[in-house]
């Protein structure tokens, strides 16, 4: 670790390769889904990379790595539980060019109405909705990409959702 902190690329590469089995073991113990576990491992590797200089070489390395892996795994669990209440599972083949068997004209019309309603939003609200809700970016990143402050992004997103609800409920006609 000391050599990696000093800038030795080989030592850094070896450090990351040597800690992979430990990171995977911690992530798999916390997360049931193998893809989530692997994502947590990648997050942990990025955290190790970003905080390499902050590590105190006088302290044991293993607990530091385990703590990072635990935190990244817990972050994954939190993200999953936050999204679970808002998401509806769909089958893998839901989006095709042809209408699925049994799809009614009403379903296609509703989808078209939603697209029209989103297109009718002001540009800042469309952007906020896309970044914060559809792409599910962290607020700071969404704000940076949109050029809005975090507060302005939250307000634009709230207003966009409110306008969509009104319009789709038939309360607000263009």
matplotlib code that plots the C-alpha trace (Angstrom):
import matplotlib.pyplot as plt

x = [0.0, 2.8, 4.4, 1.0, 0.6, 4.1, 3.0, 4.3, 2.0, 2.9, 2.2, -1.1, -2.1, -1.1, -3.0, -6.2, -5.8, -5.0, -8.0, -10.5, -11.3, -11.9, -14.1, -16.2, -16.6, -17.9, -20.2, -21.6, -22.2, -24.3, -26.0, -27.9, -28.0, -24.6, -24.8, -25.4, -22.5, -20.2, -21.4, -20.6, -17.1, -16.6, -17.8, -15.4, -12.5, -13.3, -13.5, -10.1, -8.7, -10.2, -9.2, -5.8, -3.9, -6.1, -5.2, -3.0, -0.2, 0.3, -3.1, -4.1, -5.1, -7.7, -10.2, -10.0, -10.8, -13.6, -15.1, -15.1, -16.7, -19.3, -20.3, -20.5, -22.6, -24.9, -25.2, -26.4, -29.0, -30.2, -30.5, -32.4, -34.8, -35.5, -36.2, -38.3, -41.2, -41.3, -40.5, -42.8, -41.1, -41.5, -40.6, -37.4, -39.2, -41.7, -40.2, -40.4, -41.2, -44.4, -47.2, -47.2, -50.0, -53.0, -51.9, -54.9, -55.2, -55.7, -52.3, -50.6, -52.7, -51.7, -48.0, -48.4, -50.2, -47.4, -44.8, -46.8, -47.2, -43.5, -42.8, -45.1, -43.1, -40.6, -37.1, -35.7, -38.5, -37.9, -34.2, -34.7, -37.2, -34.9, -31.8, -33.2, -36.0, -35.4, -31.6, -31.8, -28.6, -27.6, -28.9, -25.4, -24.6, -28.0, -27.6, -24.1, -25.3, -28.4, -26.6, -29.2, -28.5, -29.6, -32.5, -33.6, -33.4, -35.6, -38.2, -38.1, -38.6, -41.4, -43.2, -42.7, -44.2, -47.1, -47.8, -47.7, -50.2, -52.5, -52.3, -52.7, -55.7, -57.3, -57.2, -54.8, -55.4, -53.0]
y = [0.0, 2.4, 1.8, 2.3, 5.6, 6.6, 6.2, 2.8, 1.6, -2.1, -2.0, -0.2, -2.9, -5.6, -4.0, -3.8, -7.4, -8.7, -7.0, -8.2, -11.6, -9.8, -7.2, -9.9, -11.9, -8.9, -7.8, -11.3, -11.7, -8.5, -8.7, -11.6, -10.5, -11.3, -8.2, -6.0, -7.6, -7.0, -3.4, -2.9, -4.3, -1.9, 1.0, -0.2, -0.2, 3.3, 4.4, 2.8, 4.7, 8.0, 7.7, 6.0, 9.1, 9.3, 5.8, 5.9, 3.2, 2.9, 1.2, -2.2, -2.4, -5.2, -3.4, -0.3, -2.4, -4.3, -1.0, 0.4, -2.8, -2.9, 0.7, 0.3, -2.8, -1.0, 1.9, -0.7, -2.0, 1.5, 2.3, -0.9, -0.4, 3.3, 2.3, -0.8, 1.3, 3.3, 0.6, -1.8, -4.9, -5.5, -8.4, -8.4, -8.1, -5.4, -2.9, -4.0, -2.3, -4.1, -3.9, -6.9, -9.4, -8.1, -4.5, -2.3, 0.9, 2.6, 1.6, 3.1, 6.2, 6.6, 6.3, 8.9, 11.2, 10.9, 11.7, 14.7, 15.8, 15.6, 17.4, 20.2, 20.9, 23.8, 22.8, 23.2, 20.9, 18.3, 18.3, 18.1, 15.3, 13.4, 13.7, 13.4, 10.8, 8.9, 8.7, 8.6, 10.7, 12.0, 15.5, 17.1, 15.4, 16.2, 19.8, 20.0, 18.6, 20.8, 24.0, 24.5, 24.6, 21.6, 23.6, 24.8, 21.2, 19.9, 22.6, 22.0, 18.3, 18.8, 21.2, 18.9, 15.9, 18.1, 19.4, 15.9, 14.6, 17.5, 17.1, 13.4, 13.6, 15.9, 18.9, 20.9, 21.0, 22.8]
z = [0.0, 0.8, -2.6, -4.3, -2.4, -3.5, -7.1, -8.0, -10.7, -10.3, -6.6, -7.2, -9.7, -7.3, -4.5, -6.5, -7.7, -4.2, -2.6, -5.2, -3.5, -0.2, -1.8, -3.6, -0.5, 1.5, -1.3, -1.9, 1.8, 1.8, -1.6, -3.0, -6.6, -8.2, -10.5, -7.5, -5.7, -8.7, -9.0, -5.3, -5.9, -8.7, -6.5, -3.8, -6.2, -7.3, -3.7, -2.9, -6.0, -4.8, -1.2, -1.7, -0.4, 2.7, 3.9, 7.0, 6.5, 10.3, 10.5, 9.3, 5.6, 5.7, 8.0, 5.8, 2.7, 4.4, 5.7, 2.1, 0.7, 3.4, 2.8, -1.0, -0.5, 1.9, -0.6, -3.2, -0.8, 0.0, -3.7, -4.4, -1.5, -2.5, -6.1, -5.1, -4.0, -7.2, -9.8, -11.5, -12.9, -16.6, -18.7, -20.7, -24.0, -23.1, -25.6, -29.2, -32.4, -32.9, -30.4, -28.0, -28.3, -26.4, -26.4, -26.9, -28.8, -25.4, -24.3, -27.4, -27.1, -23.4, -24.3, -27.0, -24.6, -22.1, -24.8, -25.9, -22.3, -21.7, -25.0, -23.9, -20.7, -20.6, -21.6, -18.0, -16.6, -19.4, -18.7, -14.9, -15.3, -17.7, -15.5, -12.0, -12.7, -15.9, -15.7, -11.9, -11.5, -8.1, -7.6, -7.7, -11.0, -12.5, -11.4, -12.9, -16.3, -16.5, -15.4, -12.6, -8.9, -6.9, -5.5, -8.9, -10.2, -7.4, -8.1, -11.9, -11.3, -8.9, -11.3, -14.2, -12.3, -11.1, -14.6, -16.1, -13.4, -14.2, -17.9, -18.0, -15.6, -18.1, -15.8, -17.9, -21.7, -24.0]

ax = plt.figure().add_subplot(projection="3d")
ax.plot(x, y, z, "-o")
ax.set_aspect("equal")
plt.show()
